[in-house]
Amino acid sequence: MNFDFDATQRQLGEEARRFLVSQSQSMEVRRVLDGERPYHAELWSELGQMGFTGAAIPEEYGGSGFGYLELCVLAQELGRTVAAVPFSSTVYLFAELIKAAGSERQKREWLPRVASAEIVGTVAWAEGAGPLYPDSIATTAFGGQLTGSKKPVLDGPIADVAVVIAREQDDPAQLSLFTVALDHPNVSRTALECIDPTRGLAAVTFEHAPAERLGQRGDGMRLLSDVFDKAAVLVAFEQVGGAERALEMACDYAKMRFAFGRPIGSFQALKHMMADMYVSTVLARSNAYYGAWALSADAPVLPEAAAFARVGATWSYQQCAKDNIQVHGGMGFTWEADCHLHYRRSNLLALMLGGTSEWESKLITNLTGERCAVAKSALRESVR
């Protein structure tokens, strides 16, 4: 397979980079990190005005009508600037579930508001540590009301609405999805501490909160699994963008920082470290491209392609963010340097859709025989 973005998509990426570099500078990210505001609301609104939040939403619902490839390009640029906006939770997860399972009325109610960045959406599935599986869901739904707790919920402190997976109280074997307005009096939220406060987490409790079914009864796990595969590819592009930017930061510093009369980039140990960073970004980008192709083509191999993209990009971003700090030396550990912004984001994204081990297991599960052996070999190379 020989995949690449076309000229129009690359131009969109260039325009998005210019826009984000000017509007999402590190000082703006730090304002959120320092607690001056919950998120970069002005940037979120401007992303809606630019049509970025509606990139994969059909025009009939107020979107730009582009597609997943354009969304991948935008995700990569958002990752470069560690933008402090709820893009992934709203666009990759909430909007995709509405598109996949919503009735015509629900689509017309929610999708135009996502496309214009009028609302912040999220998806609540976790009820504590550990992977998502049917027995881990204790939240129940009955008579149009939801009762239970979810944590952590990404962007939970600022979200207006959530899609929640819950157990049907009258038939506990059935797990379904529901939309819930988070500003209702029967919903309470508690902010949680996390490594990256620019993307807040919350514990959300529902006490007979009004809820509307999304999709078919008992179809919750399947819908979440399908949307997680799509989101994994998009998050992988955010991670690739972040990894590439961390590598650029390391190279730029290694060229201008002198020690013993020489730029530190001339020292063999740092050369090897940055070479490893570069190799990891190239492999991660290759896996992400495979995922982008599968996503845009709605290919049957999307689950395995998404897992490849997810695992490779997670390892690359975490490696590059960590090694960027090492290249900067003592300066890299200071609050004043921007290295920790990428280190924080790399660790948050690593857990956003489940840990790396979950996606490694998912990859191997989707492959058998000779293809499984090839996948294991490729996986080892991608995270080496």
C-alpha positions in Angstrom: 0.0 0.0 0.0 1.3 3.4 -0.9 -0.7 6.0 1.0 -0.2 9.7 1.4 -2.3 12.8 1.8 -3.1 14.7 -1.4 -2.1 18.2 -2.1 -5.4 19.7 -0.8 -5.1 17.9 2.5 -1.5 18.9 2.9 -2.5 22.5 2.2 -5.2 22.2 4.9 -2.5 21.0 7.3 -0.3 23.9 6.5 -3.1 26.4 7.0 -4.0 24.7 10.3 -0.4 24.8 11.5 -0.1 28.6 10.8 -3.4 29.2 12.6 -2.6 27.0 15.6 1.0 28.4 16.0 -0.4 31.9 16.2 -3.4 31.1 18.4 -2.2 28.2 20.6 1.2 29.3 21.8 2.7 27.8 24.9 1.7 30.8 27.0 -1.9 30.1 26.2 -1.5 26.4 27.1 0.2 27.5 30.4 -2.8 29.7 31.3 -4.9 26.6 31.5 -2.2 24.6 33.2 -1.8 27.3 35.8 -5.6 27.2 36.5 -6.4 30.6 35.2 -9.2 29.1 33.1 -10.6 25.6 32.5 -9.7 25.5 28.8 -8.8 27.7 25.8 -12.3 28.8 25.1 -11.4 31.4 22.5 -9.4 28.8 20.5 -12.3 26.3 20.8 -14.7 28.9 19.3 -12.3 29.8 16.5 -11.9 26.1 15.6 -15.6 26.1 15.1 -15.6 29.2 13.0 -12.8 27.7 10.9 -14.9 24.6 10.3 -12.3 22.3 12.0 -14.7 20.9 14.6 -17.1 20.0 11.8 -14.5 18.5 9.4 -16.0 15.0 9.4 -19.6 16.1 10.0 -21.9 16.1 6.9 -22.9 19.5 5.5 -26.6 18.7 6.1 -25.8 18.8 9.8 -23.8 22.0 9.7 -20.4 20.4 9.1 -17.7 21.1 6.6 -18.3 17.8 4.9 -14.7 16.9 4.4 -13.9 13.5 5.8 -11.6 11.5 8.1 -8.4 12.2 6.2 -8.9 15.9 6.7 -9.6 15.2 10.3 -6.4 13.2 10.6 -4.4 16.2 9.2 -6.0 18.5 11.7 -5.4 16.1 14.6 -1.7 16.0 13.8 -1.5 19.8 14.0 -3.4 20.0 17.2 -1.0 17.5 18.7 2.0 19.7 17.7 0.7 22.6 19.8 -0.7 20.6 22.7 -3.9 22.7 22.2 -5.9 23.0 25.5 -9.3 22.3 23.9 -11.7 19.4 24.2 -11.3 18.4 20.5 -10.8 14.7 20.9 -13.6 14.0 23.4 -16.1 16.2 21.4 -15.2 15.4 17.8 -13.6 12.0 17.9 -15.9 10.4 20.4 -19.2 12.3 21.1 -19.9 13.4 17.5 -18.9 10.0 16.1 -21.4 8.2 18.4 -24.1 10.6 17.4 -23.3 10.1 13.7 -23.2 6.3 14.1 -26.2 5.7 16.3 -28.3 8.9 16.6 -31.8 9.3 15.2 -32.4 12.0 12.7 -33.7 14.3 15.4 -30.6 13.6 17.6 -28.3 14.3 14.8 -30.0 17.6 14.0 -30.0 18.5 17.7 -26.3 17.8 18.5 -24.1 17.7 15.3 -24.6 21.3 14.3 -23.7 22.4 17.8 -20.5 20.4 17.6 -19.7 21.7 14.2 -20.0 25.3 15.5 -18.1 24.5 18.7 -21.2 25.7 20.6 -21.0 22.7 23.0 -18.4 20.5 24.6 -19.2 16.8 24.5 -17.7 13.7 26.0 -18.2 10.0 26.5 -18.4 8.3 29.9 -17.6 4.6 30.0 -15.0 4.0 32.8 -16.0 3.3 36.4 -12.6 3.1 37.8 -9.3 1.6 36.9 -9.0 -1.2 34.5 -10.2 -2.0 30.9 -13.7 -1.7 29.8 -15.6 -5.0 29.8 -19.3 -5.8 30.4 -19.0 -6.8 34.0 -17.3 -3.5 34.9 -20.5 -1.5 34.2 -22.6 -0.8 37.3 -24.4 2.3 36.2 -28.1 1.5 35.4 -30.8 3.0 33.3 -34.6 2.7 33.8 -37.6 4.7 32.7 -35.5 7.4 31.0 -33.3 8.0 34.1 -29.7 7.1 34.8 -28.1 6.2 38.2 -24.5 5.5 38.9 -21.0 7.0 38.7 -18.3 7.3 36.0 -14.7 8.1 36.4 -12.5 9.3 35.0 -14.4 11.3 32.3 -12.2 13.1 29.9 -13.1 16.9 29.8 -15.7 16.0 32.3 -15.3 19.3 34.2 -16.3 21.4 31.2 -18.5 19.1 29.1 -22.1 20.1 28.4 -23.4 16.7 27.4 -22.1 13.1 27.6 -22.9 9.8 26.0 -23.0 7.3 28.8 -22.9 3.5 28.7 -25.2 1.9 31.2 -26.9 -1.4 32.1 -30.6 -1.8 31.4 -32.1 -2.2 34.9 -35.0 -4.4 33.7 -32.6 -6.6 31.7 -29.0 -6.4 33.2 -27.5 -8.4 30.3 -28.2 -5.4 28.0 -25.7 -2.5 27.8 -27.0 0.6 26.0 -25.9 4.2 25.3 -27.7 7.3 26.6 -27.2 11.0 26.2 -27.2 13.0 29.4 -27.0 16.8 29.9 -24.3 17.3 32.5 -25.7 20.7 33.8 -28.8 19.0 35.2 -29.3 19.2 39.0 -29.3 15.4 39.3 -25.7 15.3 37.9 -22.7 16.2 40.1 -19.1 16.5 39.0 -15.9 16.4 40.9 -12.6 17.4 39.2 -9.8 14.9 39.5 -6.1 15.5 39.6 -4.3 14.4 36.5 -0.9 14.7 34.9 -2.2 17.1 32.3 -4.6 19.6 33.7 -5.0 21.2 30.2 -7.3 18.2 29.5 -9.3 17.9 32.7 -10.7 14.7 34.2 -13.8 14.4 36.4 -15.8 11.9 38.4 -19.5 12.2 37.4 -22.4 11.0 39.5 -25.9 10.5 38.2 -28.9 10.4 40.6 -31.9 9.6 38.5 -30.6 12.0 35.8 -32.8 12.4 32.7 -31.3 10.3 29.9 -32.2 9.6 26.3 -31.4 6.4 24.6 -28.8 6.6 21.7 -29.0 3.8 19.2 -30.5 0.3 19.8 -31.1 -1.3 23.1 -28.2 -3.5 24.1 -25.9 -2.2 21.3 -23.6 -0.1 23.6 -20.5 -2.2 23.7 -20.4 -2.7 19.9 -20.9 1.0 19.3 -18.2 2.0 21.7 -15.8 -0.5 20.2 -16.4 0.8 16.7 -15.9 4.4 17.7 -12.8 3.6 19.8 -11.2 2.1 16.6 -11.9 5.4 14.7 -10.8 7.5 17.6 -7.6 5.5 18.1 -6.4 6.5 14.6 -7.2 10.2 15.2 -5.5 10.2 18.5 -2.5 8.5 16.9 -2.2 11.5 14.6 -2.3 13.8 17.6 0.5 11.7 19.1 2.5 11.7 15.9 2.3 15.5 15.8 3.4 15.8 19.4 6.3 13.4 18.9 7.5 15.3 15.8 7.3 18.6 17.7 9.2 17.2 20.6 11.9 15.9 18.2 12.1 19.4 16.6 12.5 21.0 20.1 15.3 18.6 21.0 17.2 19.2 17.7 16.8 23.0 17.9 18.2 23.0 21.5 21.0 20.7 20.6 22.1 23.0 17.8 22.2 26.2 19.9 23.3 24.9 23.3 27.1 24.8 23.6 29.3 22.8 26.0 33.1 22.5 26.0 33.1 24.9 23.0 30.9 22.6 20.8 27.1 22.3 20.2 25.8 19.5 22.3 24.2 18.0 19.2 27.7 17.0 18.1 28.1 14.6 21.0 27.6 11.0 20.1 25.2 10.1 23.0 22.8 12.8 22.0 23.1 12.0 18.3 22.0 8.4 19.0 19.2 9.5 21.2 17.8 11.9 18.6 18.3 9.3 15.9 16.1 6.9 17.9 13.5 9.6 18.3 13.5 10.1 14.6 13.1 6.5 13.8 10.2 6.1 16.3 8.4 9.0 14.7 8.8 7.6 11.2 7.5 4.2 12.2 4.6 5.8 14.2 3.7 7.9 11.1 3.7 4.9 8.9 1.4 3.0 11.2 -0.9 6.1 11.5 -1.1 6.3 7.7 -2.2 2.7 7.6 -4.9 3.5 10.1 -5.9 6.6 8.1 -6.3 4.6 4.9 -8.4 1.9 6.8 -10.5 4.6 8.4 -11.2 6.5 5.2 -11.9 3.4 3.2 -14.0 1.8 6.0 -11.8 -1.3 5.5 -12.4 -4.5 7.3 -8.9 -4.3 8.7 -9.7 -1.1 10.6 -9.5 -2.8 14.1 -6.0 -4.1 13.5 -4.9 -0.9 11.7 -6.2 1.2 14.6 -4.3 -1.0 17.1 -1.1 -0.7 15.0 -1.5 3.1 14.9 -2.4 3.4 18.6 0.5 1.3 19.9 3.2 2.8 17.6 2.1 6.4 18.2 1.8 6.0 22.0 5.3 4.6 22.3 6.8 7.2 20.0 5.2 10.2 21.7 6.2 9.0 25.2 9.7 8.3 24.0 10.2 11.6 22.2 8.6 13.6 25.1 10.9 11.9 27.6 14.1 12.1 25.5 13.4 15.8 24.7 13.7 16.5 28.4 17.0 14.6 28.5 18.4 16.5 25.6 17.6 19.8 27.3 19.4 18.5 30.4 18.8 20.4 33.6 16.8 23.1 31.8 14.4 20.4 30.5 13.2 19.7 34.1 12.2 23.3 34.8 8.8 24.8 34.7 10.0 27.5 32.4 10.9 25.1 29.6 8.1 23.8 27.4 9.3 20.2 27.5 6.9 19.2 30.3 3.9 20.3 28.2 4.5 17.4 25.8 5.5 15.0 28.5 2.2 15.6 30.3 0.1 15.3 27.1 1.9 12.1 26.0 1.1 10.4 29.2 -2.6 11.5 29.2 -3.1 10.4 25.6 -1.4 7.1 26.4 -4.4 6.2 28.7 -7.2 8.0 26.9 -8.7 5.0 25.2 -7.2 2.3 27.3 -3.5 1.5 28.0 -1.0 0.2 25.5 -1.3 -3.4 26.8 -5.0 -3.4 25.9 -4.3 -2.3 22.4 -1.5 -4.8 22.0 -3.8 -7.5 23.1 -6.5 -6.2 20.7 -4.0 -6.3 17.8 -3.0 -9.9 18.4 -6.6 -11.0 18.9 -7.4 -9.6 15.5 -4.6 -11.5 13.8 -4.0 -15.3 13.5 -1.3 -17.5 12.0 1.3 -16.1 9.8 -0.2 -12.6 9.9 0.0 -12.7 13.7 3.7 -13.5 13.6 4.3 -10.6 11.1 2.3 -8.3 13.3 4.3 -9.2 16.4 7.5 -8.6 14.5 6.3 -5.2 13.2 5.0 -4.3 16.7 8.4 -5.0 18.3 10.1 -2.8 15.6 7.6 0.0 16.1 8.3 0.3 19.8 12.0 -0.5 19.9 
